[in-house]
């Protein structure tokens, strides 16, 4: 054999030896992870995933590697509408990883995984791209908050479309928000009308709508409450609620009831 052939064989042997050593020496463990799903081309811009990207996902789905081994399993998922075709999706995973003692990090597919990094998984025919938001952490504690919001100058048909008891739910039917009380008033806004080079101040005939809403919130690291979408729960902030039949958009928080 030519010396070059021997060199190639030796190089292949070394690579295979390193691969086998890594697989034998690194003990695989299962950890919990939570990811937020996004189209792989859009996640950098924090753009939400379209409905077709998440609708086929289900609890219990399994991802396999090229050797046919289970490497990930969906243990829970939370998907809810953001209006139009877009949806917000959080997925809890059981993830098979190895631990790198030198870097003190978890490895998945021989790549370090950390909070804030993207991850790609395949569940059947679904290619799932997302962003890791927690690793081996305790489940996020959630809190019930009740606020009053105001939507200004709505047309009559829209103002009276809101009903007590309307709910916003996730894909498993869990209630994320509920309308507890409604108050409709004539709007205090006025509009300007110009005729014959004269300016008239007209009272707007639209309605101001006040909604008392109970909903699920989280706490950030500084202890402030925020919605599942990350909106701050503070007086004067705007927040959106996508109920089953209607959306409360650009609803300004006027009071934090409890």
C-alpha positions in Angstrom: 0.0 0.0 0.0 1.1 3.6 -0.6 2.1 5.7 2.3 -0.8 8.1 1.5 -3.3 5.2 1.8 -1.9 4.4 5.2 -2.2 8.0 6.3 -5.8 8.1 5.2 -6.6 4.8 7.0 -4.9 6.1 10.2 -6.8 9.4 10.1 -10.1 7.5 9.7 -9.2 5.3 12.6 -8.3 8.2 14.8 -11.6 10.0 14.0 -13.6 6.8 14.7 -11.7 6.2 17.9 -12.5 9.8 19.1 -16.1 9.4 18.2 -16.4 6.0 20.0 -14.5 7.4 23.0 -16.9 10.4 23.3 -19.9 8.2 23.1 -18.6 5.8 25.7 -17.0 8.3 28.1 -19.8 10.8 28.3 -22.7 9.6 30.2 -26.1 10.6 28.8 -28.6 12.2 31.1 -32.1 13.5 30.7 -32.9 17.1 31.7 -35.9 19.4 31.4 -35.9 22.3 29.0 -38.4 24.9 27.8 -38.3 26.5 24.4 -40.3 29.2 22.6 -41.1 28.2 19.1 -40.5 30.3 16.0 -39.9 30.0 12.3 -36.2 29.3 12.0 -35.9 32.2 9.5 -37.6 34.6 11.8 -36.6 33.8 15.4 -33.8 36.4 15.4 -36.4 39.1 14.9 -38.6 37.6 17.7 -41.3 36.9 15.2 -44.0 34.5 16.3 -44.6 31.3 14.5 -47.5 30.9 12.0 -50.2 28.4 12.8 -49.0 25.8 10.4 -45.6 25.7 12.2 -47.1 24.6 15.5 -50.5 23.1 15.0 -49.3 19.5 14.5 -47.2 19.4 17.6 -48.6 17.3 20.5 -47.7 16.1 23.9 -45.8 12.8 23.8 -44.1 13.4 20.4 -40.6 12.0 20.3 -37.5 13.1 18.4 -34.9 10.6 17.3 -31.2 11.0 16.3 -29.6 9.4 13.2 -29.0 6.2 15.2 -32.7 5.8 16.0 -32.3 6.8 19.7 -34.8 8.9 21.5 -33.2 12.3 22.2 -36.2 14.5 23.0 -39.8 14.2 24.1 -42.6 16.8 24.4 -43.9 16.7 27.9 -46.2 19.7 27.7 -47.0 22.5 25.4 -48.8 25.8 25.5 -50.1 27.4 22.3 -52.4 30.4 22.0 -53.4 32.9 19.3 -51.8 36.2 18.7 -54.2 37.2 16.0 -54.1 36.5 12.3 -52.0 33.4 11.4 -49.6 33.9 14.3 -49.4 31.9 17.5 -47.3 31.9 20.6 -45.9 28.5 21.5 -44.0 27.3 24.6 -42.9 23.7 24.7 -41.6 21.7 27.7 -39.1 19.0 26.7 -37.4 16.1 28.2 -34.0 16.4 26.5 -31.2 13.8 26.3 -27.8 15.5 26.8 -24.3 14.8 28.0 -22.4 17.0 30.5 -19.1 18.5 29.7 -17.1 18.7 32.9 -14.5 21.0 31.4 -16.9 23.7 30.3 -19.6 22.8 32.9 -22.2 22.9 30.2 -24.7 20.5 28.7 -24.1 19.1 25.2 -26.8 18.2 22.7 -25.7 16.7 19.4 -22.2 17.5 20.5 -23.0 21.2 20.7 -23.3 23.3 23.9 -26.9 24.3 24.7 -27.6 27.4 26.9 -30.5 29.7 27.6 -30.9 32.2 24.8 -29.5 29.8 22.1 -31.5 28.4 19.2 -32.2 24.7 19.0 -33.6 22.5 16.1 -35.5 19.3 16.7 -37.5 17.0 14.4 -40.7 15.4 15.6 -42.0 13.1 12.8 -42.5 15.4 9.8 -42.3 18.6 11.9 -39.0 20.5 11.9 -39.1 22.6 15.1 -36.9 25.6 15.6 -37.0 27.5 18.8 -35.1 29.5 21.4 -34.1 27.9 24.8 -35.6 29.9 27.7 -34.9 27.5 30.6 -32.7 24.4 31.3 -33.4 22.0 34.1 -35.3 24.7 36.0 -38.3 24.5 38.3 -41.5 25.3 36.5 -42.3 29.0 36.4 -44.6 30.1 39.1 -47.7 31.8 37.8 -49.9 34.3 39.4 -53.5 35.5 38.9 -53.9 39.3 38.5 -57.0 41.4 37.9 -56.8 44.7 36.1 -59.1 47.3 34.5 -58.3 48.3 30.9 -59.7 51.0 28.7 -60.2 51.0 24.9 -61.2 54.4 23.5 -63.5 55.5 20.8 -64.8 52.1 19.6 -67.7 51.9 17.2 -71.0 50.8 18.8 -71.0 47.3 17.1 -67.5 46.6 18.4 -68.0 48.1 21.9 -71.0 45.9 22.5 -69.4 42.8 21.2 -67.5 42.2 24.4 -69.3 39.9 26.9 -68.7 39.0 30.5 -67.3 35.5 30.6 -65.3 35.6 27.4 -62.1 33.7 27.8 -58.7 33.4 26.2 -57.4 29.8 26.3 -54.3 27.9 25.3 -54.2 24.8 23.1 -55.1 22.5 26.0 -58.1 24.5 27.1 -56.4 26.2 30.1 -57.9 29.6 30.7 -55.3 32.4 30.4 -57.6 35.4 30.7 -61.3 36.1 31.4 -63.6 39.1 31.2 -65.2 39.7 34.7 -67.0 43.0 34.1 -67.8 45.4 31.3 -68.6 49.1 31.4 -69.5 51.1 28.2 -69.6 54.9 28.2 -69.8 57.7 25.6 -66.3 58.6 24.5 -64.8 61.8 25.8 -62.8 62.2 22.6 -63.8 64.8 20.1 -63.0 65.3 16.4 -62.3 68.3 14.2 -64.4 69.0 11.1 -63.5 71.6 8.5 -66.3 73.2 6.4 -66.0 76.4 4.3 -62.7 77.2 5.8 -64.2 76.9 9.3 -63.2 74.5 12.0 -65.9 72.8 14.0 -65.4 70.6 17.2 -67.7 67.6 17.0 -68.4 65.2 19.8 -67.4 61.7 18.8 -70.4 59.3 19.0 -68.2 56.3 19.6 -67.8 54.4 22.9 -65.2 54.0 25.6 -65.1 50.4 26.9 -63.8 49.4 30.3 -63.0 45.7 30.9 -62.1 44.0 34.2 -59.9 41.1 33.3 -58.5 38.3 35.4 -55.5 36.7 33.8 -52.3 34.6 34.2 -49.0 36.5 34.8 -45.4 35.8 35.6 -42.8 37.7 37.6 -39.5 38.9 36.1 -36.2 38.7 37.9 -36.9 42.0 39.6 -40.2 41.0 41.0 -42.4 42.9 38.5 -45.5 41.3 37.0 -45.8 40.7 33.3 -48.1 39.0 30.9 -47.2 35.7 29.2 -46.2 37.8 26.2 -43.8 39.9 28.3 -46.0 43.0 28.6 -45.4 45.0 31.8 -48.4 45.1 34.2 -48.2 48.8 35.0 -50.8 51.6 34.8 -50.6 53.3 31.5 -49.1 50.3 29.6 -51.0 48.8 26.7 -51.8 45.1 26.5 -53.6 42.8 24.1 -56.0 39.9 24.8 -57.0 37.5 22.1 -60.3 36.0 23.2 -62.0 33.2 21.3 -64.3 35.5 19.3 -62.8 39.0 19.6 -59.5 40.7 20.4 -59.0 43.5 23.0 -56.2 45.4 21.3 -54.2 48.3 22.5 -56.1 48.1 25.8 -54.6 50.6 28.2 -54.2 49.6 31.9 -56.1 52.1 34.0 -56.1 50.2 37.3 -54.5 47.2 39.0 -57.4 45.8 41.0 -55.6 42.9 42.7 
